[in-house]
Amino acid sequence: MTTTYRYLLADLLTNEIIAELPLTGVAFTQQLNQAGNLSAHLLLSGVNSAAFNVDNSTIPGRNVIYVDRDGVLVWGGIIWGRSYNSTSQTLSIQCRELISYFERRRITQTVEFTGIDQLVIAKTLVEDAQNAAYGDIGLLYNSLGQTTSGVLVDRVYYNYELKTVFNAIQDLSRQEDGFDFDVDIYYQSGLPVKAFNTYYPRVGTAYNVNDSGALVFQFPAGNIVEYEYPEDGSIAANTVYALGAGSNEGKLISTAQDLIKLGDGWALLEEQANYLDVTDTTVLDNLAIGRVNAISYPPTTIKIVVPPYIDPIYGTYEVGDDARIIIQDNRFPDGFDQVYRIVGISVEPGEDGPERATLTMAIGTGA
């Protein structure tokens, strides 16, 4: 089965397509609630750079790249770096997904929210960033996600903190009853569209054992080519101290513990998390609980390599979906059968070989 990839280059502000380049060595990732990466090369030997508009379409910080796979946009991001090597005559570019734009935008005016839905706050922060002079990159809002969650919070963002818009949204999302977010891309009337979306309680499809179409990956007699199963106890903690606003004796501190782990005989493992702009104790409590829930057991992820052209085909699953993973081999002689969530997707289009997808999976929630 032949898969065709196209790489479209556009202006970040106007979204005008200004080039299509024959990139090679392409690899791109998508990640849950953060920016994925793309790297690629362009051999300039024998290429009419002026005709392809190479220089003007790959300016770091100014241009966007869209990845089209068989007529569907599967990745979009900002070019943040490029480098030319005279020996290989190769131009290399490094990009990050569109949400990375808000890593470079700051909250420059004090803004206060009292009893406001967390999704409304996230949208407002993005709107304020786009309303600034020269700051409108043309994002639509919630074309796919939810606009409210029913979770009301109090937040104050002070102008002197100059907190990034991305960090403000990510901190909101990491509360115990948080949400997922992304910048989605798709075609509309033949042109790329980008939209900021928030999802409550989550993006993606939860696993349902009664759904015949639920995602299932198996090894070795199945659709997994290979897998990695790392476990890292050095970053685990069953007690988290969340530090909020204030200083010295007036600093807000919230403590959360996983009493089940401690009761099971685990030694005390402590960690600190900083949320210096948080002035609401309830928000700080929820952040501490969310953090300890995430790291109380040595975080386990599974990376599975799957052929994109074998069921389930790449494009039928996305970051945020749950999947059942079944393994029986020397590592798991008694069998491994658990539901994990897709938190990252890495794709190599494979112009010199077969297309390859690597899914990063973390503990998921079944239904």
DATA-V130697 format. One record per backbone hydrogen bond with DSSP energy under -0.5 kcal/mol. CO is the residue of the C=O (numbers start at 1). NH is the residue of the N-H. If there is no record, write none. Layout:
co=<CO | CO>
nh=<NH | NH>
This chain:
co=<3 | 4 | 6 | 6 | 7 | 8 | 9 | 9 | 10 | 11 | 16 | 19 | 21 | 24 | 27 | 28 | 30 | 31 | 34 | 36 | 37 | 38 | 39 | 40 | 41 | 42 | 42 | 44 | 47 | 48 | 49 | 49 | 50 | 53 | 54 | 55 | 59 | 59 | 62 | 63 | 64 | 65 | 66 | 66 | 67 | 67 | 67 | 68 | 68 | 69 | 72 | 75 | 76 | 77 | 78 | 78 | 79 | 81 | 83 | 84 | 85 | 85 | 89 | 89 | 90 | 90 | 91 | 92 | 93 | 94 | 94 | 95 | 96 | 97 | 98 | 99 | 100 | 100 | 101 | 102 | 105 | 106 | 111 | 113 | 116 | 117 | 118 | 119 | 120 | 121 | 122 | 123 | 124 | 125 | 126 | 127 | 128 | 129 | 132 | 135 | 140 | 150 | 151 | 153 | 155 | 156 | 157 | 158 | 158 | 159 | 163 | 164 | 165 | 166 | 167 | 168 | 169 | 170 | 172 | 175 | 180 | 181 | 182 | 182 | 184 | 186 | 188 | 191 | 193 | 194 | 195 | 195 | 196 | 197 | 198 | 199 | 204 | 205 | 207 | 208 | 210 | 211 | 215 | 217 | 218 | 219 | 220 | 223 | 226 | 228 | 230 | 231 | 232 | 233 | 238 | 239 | 240 | 240 | 241 | 241 | 242 | 242 | 243 | 245 | 247 | 248 | 252 | 254 | 256 | 257 | 258 | 259 | 260 | 261 | 262 | 269 | 269 | 271 | 273 | 273 | 275 | 277 | 277 | 278 | 279 | 280 | 281 | 282 | 283 | 284 | 285 | 286 | 287 | 288 | 289 | 290 | 291 | 292 | 295 | 299 | 299 | 300 | 301 | 302 | 302 | 303 | 304 | 304 | 305 | 305 | 306 | 307 | 308 | 313 | 317 | 318 | 321 | 323 | 324 | 324 | 325 | 326 | 327 | 330 | 332 | 332 | 336 | 338 | 338 | 339 | 340 | 341 | 341 | 342 | 343 | 344 | 345 | 346 | 347 | 347 | 348 | 350 | 356 | 357 | 358 | 359 | 359 | 360 | 360 | 361 | 362 | 365>
nh=<5 | 70 | 8 | 68 | 21 | 66 | 18 | 19 | 64 | 15 | 11 | 9 | 23 | 41 | 39 | 347 | 345 | 34 | 31 | 97 | 29 | 95 | 27 | 93 | 24 | 44 | 91 | 47 | 49 | 52 | 53 | 54 | 53 | 57 | 58 | 58 | 62 | 63 | 12 | 79 | 10 | 77 | 8 | 68 | 69 | 74 | 75 | 6 | 70 | 72 | 69 | 67 | 98 | 65 | 80 | 96 | 61 | 94 | 92 | 86 | 89 | 90 | 44 | 45 | 85 | 92 | 42 | 83 | 40 | 80 | 81 | 38 | 78 | 100 | 101 | 102 | 103 | 104 | 104 | 166 | 165 | 108 | 157 | 155 | 153 | 121 | 122 | 123 | 124 | 125 | 126 | 127 | 128 | 129 | 130 | 131 | 132 | 132 | 135 | 137 | 196 | 152 | 118 | 116 | 113 | 158 | 111 | 161 | 162 | 162 | 107 | 168 | 169 | 170 | 171 | 172 | 173 | 174 | 175 | 178 | 199 | 33 | 184 | 197 | 195 | 193 | 191 | 188 | 186 | 140 | 184 | 197 | 142 | 182 | 146 | 180 | 206 | 322 | 367 | 211 | 212 | 214 | 324 | 326 | 224 | 328 | 222 | 225 | 305 | 303 | 301 | 233 | 235 | 236 | 258 | 271 | 242 | 256 | 243 | 273 | 244 | 254 | 275 | 252 | 250 | 251 | 244 | 242 | 240 | 259 | 262 | 263 | 264 | 266 | 265 | 238 | 239 | 241 | 243 | 275 | 278 | 156 | 279 | 245 | 281 | 284 | 285 | 286 | 287 | 288 | 289 | 290 | 291 | 292 | 293 | 294 | 295 | 296 | 237 | 232 | 301 | 363 | 230 | 304 | 361 | 228 | 306 | 359 | 225 | 226 | 357 | 310 | 314 | 316 | 315 | 321 | 342 | 340 | 217 | 326 | 338 | 219 | 336 | 333 | 329 | 335 | 327 | 325 | 340 | 364 | 323 | 343 | 362 | 320 | 32 | 360 | 30 | 358 | 28 | 349 | 356 | 353 | 348 | 306 | 346 | 304 | 361 | 343 | 344 | 302 | 341 | 207>
